[in-house]
Amino acid sequence: MKFLVTDIEFDFTDAFDGEPSEEHKKELYDDVLGEWEAHDEEDLTDEISACTGWCINSIDFRHVLS
């Protein structure tokens, strides 16, 4: 399935090196927002967390119909 991630909030509270800079956060959000392919919603959050190294507090997305 394809998903379009329109908004996401990461959990930076457990950051080992402290909270990332605003510049790093912007790059992170720019990389994540957009189209993703995953088996289902849970797989989508797992994929994003694995790619970014951050847990997700909330996520907004839409299914992309082919």
Summary of the structure (lengths in Angstrom):
residues: 66
radius of gyration: 12.1
end to end distance: 9.0
largest distance: 41.1
contacts: 152
relative contact order: 0.37
helix: 35%
strand: 36%
